[in-house]
Amino acid sequence: MKQEMDRESIEALVRYRLQRARETLPEARTLIENSYYNAAVNRLYYACYYAVIALLAKHQISVQTHAGVKQMLGLHFTVTGMLPSKYSKFYTQLFNDRLTGDYDDFILYDKEALDDLYPKAEEFIGVIAELVAEENLGPG
């Protein structure tokens, strides 16, 4: 049986996930600087994923899969107008790029692609962090 988390536990999880998002960005930068572009796409995806997990945790939205995270972001934040659609589209692109880079053969990302993705990921995490900060949990 799954137990509800108390407010303090939720806030701790949210802070931890946002910290992981912010720590993972420089990992991607290091990989880009060393020409490990596919690995950098993976790290950018995970940086954004950790931020989204923080947002979902703040709202006590539980998910089991990466596809579920993407779906819940769209359903609870983009469809409702809380998050501009360009950000969910970016997250979907990064989700697909990560899968392609990790699992498909003969797919090689380049510096140009990462020079485009990195600032977008940085902006995405900032927007999600602002959304987390603006949101208040209900009485609890």
N, C-alpha and C positions, 0 to 999 in steps of 0.2 A: 504494500500500500504506500502510495506517495504522500509525503507530508508537505504541508505548506511551509514556505520559508517565512521567517519573521522579517520585519522591516530592516533590522540591522544586518541580517544575513544577506538580504537582497542588495542593500547598499554596498556591502563589502564585495559581493560578487561583481556588481556593476563597476566599482572602482578598479577591481583587479582586471576585468576584461578591457576596460579603457586603457589601463596601463600597458597591458599586453599589446593592444593595438598600436600604441605609441612606440613601444620598444621594438616592434616588428618592422616598422618603417625603415629605421636605419640598417636593419639586416638586409633589406631589399636594396638600399643604396650601396652597401658594400658589395653585394653580388653584381649590381650593375657596373660599378667601377672596375670589377674584375672580369667583366664580360660573361657572367653566368646569367644570361637573360631569361631562360626558361625558369630557372630557380628563383629569379627575382620576381617573375610573374606570380609564382606560387606564394612567395612571402608577401607581396602586395595584396593578393587575395586574402591571405590569412589575417593581415593587419585589418582589413576592412571587415572581415568576418567577425573578428573579436569585438569590433565596435558595434556591429549589428547585434551580436549576442548580448552585449551590455544593454542596448536599448530594449531588446525583447525581455531580458531579465527584469529590467526596471518595471516593465508592465506585466510581469508574471506570465509571459507567453512562453510556453514550453514547446520545444521542437526537438526532433530526434535526428534529423538529417540536414545536410547542407542545402538540399533543394527545399526542404521545409523552412529553413531560415530565410531563403530568398522569397519564398511564397508569403511568409508571414510579414516580411518587410513591406512587400507590395500591398497586401491586404489591410494591414493595420496602420500603415503610415503613408503610403503613396495614394491609395484609393481615397483615404480620408482627407487628403490635402495637407497633412502635417509635414510631408517630405516631397519636395518637387520631383516630378517624374524623371528628370534627367539623372538624378542620383540613383534611383532604382534601376534605370537603364544601364548606368555605368556599372553598378554592382552585378547585374546580370551578365554584362560583357566580361567583367573580370572573372566571374564564376565560370563562364564558358571558356575563356582563355586559359584559366588554370587547369581545367579538365583536359583541354586540348594539349597544353604544354606538358602535362604530367603523363597522359596516357596514349596520345596519338603518335604514330611514327612519322619521322621526317618533318616535324614541326619545329622550327627554330625561330624564336623571337630575336629581334635585333635592337640595337641601341636606340634607334629612332622610335620604335614602338614603346620602349620603356621610358624614353624622354617624354612621351605623351601620357603614359599611364601613371607614372609616379606622382606628378603634381595633382592629377585627378584623384588619386587615392588619398593623398594628403588632405585635399579639400573635403573629400567624402568623410573622412574620419573626423575632421573638424566640425562639419555640419552635424554628424551623428552625435558627437560629444556635446554640442550646443543643445541639441534636441533632448538629450538625456538630462542636461543641467536644467533646462526649462521645465521639464516634466516633474510634477509632484505625484507621489503615490497618494492614493486615497487614504482615508482614516484607517489606522491599523495598528 
